[in-house]
Amino acid sequence: MRRILALFLMLPLAGCFEPGEGIHAVSDYLSDDALRAGQLAKCRENPGQLAETPNCKNANEADGKARLQRMNKALGG
């Protein structure tokens, strides 16, 4: 009986949490400028909490690679 009562008490809390957005690979961020820019904005808004998350690391890595690609293209390479 206690388990059923506990289940019914916890059920409303299930709607309070948003589902995770998932982890995107570096290649996902590299191919989608809007996705990368959005994630970087989130990471820069709250670096103390988000800087070490996989999405922030992957977005930063993709941003670095995108910059190198743009520089290489600008230099004619």
RONUVEX-843042 format. One record per residue: residue in three letters; x, y, z of N, C-alpha, C, O in turn. Coordinates in steps of 0.02 Angstrom, whole numbers, plus 50000, padded with zeros to 5 digits. Layout:
! residues N
ALAXYZXYZXYZXYZ ...
//
This chain:
! residues 77
MET500414994050000500005000050000500445006350000500285011349967 ARG500995006150037501435011950041501745013349972501835019149953 ARG501915008049936502225008849871501745012249822501945016649783 ILE501125010249824500625013349780500525020649799500475024849754 LEU500495022149863500425029049885501035033149864500955038849840 ALA501625030449872502235033949852502235035249776502435040649754 LEU502015030349738501985031149665501515036849645501685040949603 PHE500935037049677500465042449661500705049249684500535054349654 LEU501105049449737501375055849759501935058249714502035064249707 MET502305053649683502865055549640502645056749568503005060049531 LEU502075054349548501845055049480501795062249456502015063649400 PRO501525066849496501515073849472502205076849461502275081449421 LEU502705074349496503385077049487503685075049420504135078449396 ALA503445069749391503715067549327503625072849272504035073149227 GLY503115076849276502995082049227503415088249238503425092749195 CYS503775088549293504175094449309504845094549274505165099749270 PHE505065088949249505725088449220505685087849144505275084049118 GLU506105091649111506125091349038506555085449017507045083849051 PRO506385082148963506805076648939507465079448915507505085148892 GLY507995075448921508655077648900508675078948825508315075748787 GLU509095083548805509135085348734509585080548696509625080948635 GLY509915076148731510365071548698511045074648687511135080648695 ILE511515070548669512195072848657512315072748582512205067748549 HIS512535078448557512685079048485513435078148475513835080348515 ALA513605074948420514305073848402514605080248373514245084848352 VAL515265080448371515605086248341515385087148269515285092748247 SER515305081648233515095082148163514395085248156514255088648108 ASP513955083948205513285087048204513345094548210513025098248172 TYR513755096848256513845104048266514215107148207514095112948190 LEU514665103448176515045106048120514605107048059514705111648019 SER514115102648050513685103047991513085107648000512765109447951 ASP512935109648062512345113748074512545120048113512625119848174 ASP512625125548077512855131748108512375134248162512595136748213 ALA511725133648150511225136048198511245132048262511195134748317 LEU511315125448256511365121148315511985122848356511955123348417 ARG512545123848320513175125548354513115132248389513325132948446 ALA512845137248355512785143948384512325143848445512465147148495 GLY511785140148441511325139748497511645136448558511565138848614 GLN512005131048546512335127548602512885131848631512965132048692 LEU513275135148589513805139448615513525145148657513825147048707 ALA512955147848637512635153148675512445150648744512545154048794 LYS512155144648747511965141648812512585140548855512575142048915 CYS513115138048825513725136648862514045142948889514305143048945 ARG514035148248850514345154548871513915158248922514165162348961 GLU513265156848921512815160048969512915157249040512835160849089 ASN513095150949045513175147749110513795143149109513715137049114 PRO514395145949103514985141849096515155137849159515455132449155 GLY514985140449217515145136949279514805130249284515085125449312 GLN514205129749258513835123549263513875119349199513835113249202 LEU513945122549141513895118849078514555117749041514575113648995 ALA515085121149060515705120949022515985113849012516265112348959 GLU515905109649060516195102849056515705097649031515855091649033 THR515115099749007514635094848981514845092748911515185096448875 PRO514655086648891514865084148824514635088748767515005089748719 ASN514035091548771513795095848717514205102148712514345104448656 CYS514395105048768514805111148765515505109648737515775113448698 LYS515785104048759516445102148734516415100848659516845103148622 ASN515895097248636515835095648565515695101948524515965102648469 ALA515285106348549515135112548513515765116948507515885119948455 ASN516145117348560516765121248559517265118248510517605121848473 GLU517315111648509517775108248463517565109648391517975111148348 ALA516915109048378516655110348311516765117548290516915119048233 ASP516685122148338516795129248324517515130448304517655134248257 GLY517985127348339518685127948321518835125248252519205128348213 LYS518545119448236518655116548170518335120848116518625121648062 ALA517755123548129517425127848079517835134148067517895136448010 ARG518135136848119518555142848110519165141148067519345145048023 LEU519475135448080520055133348040519855132247967520235134047922 GLN519275129347955519045128347887518935134947851519115135747793 ARG518635139847888518525146447858519175150047843519245153247791 MET519665149447888520315152647877520675149347818520985152847778 ASN520635142747815520965139147760520645141147693521005142047644 LYS519995141847692519635143847631519825150947611519915152447552 ALA519875155347661520045162347648520755163047620520895167647582 LEU521195158447640521875158647616521965155047550522525154547523 GLY521415152547524521435149247458521615141947461521815139047410 GLY521535138847520521735131747525521195127047523521315121047527 
//
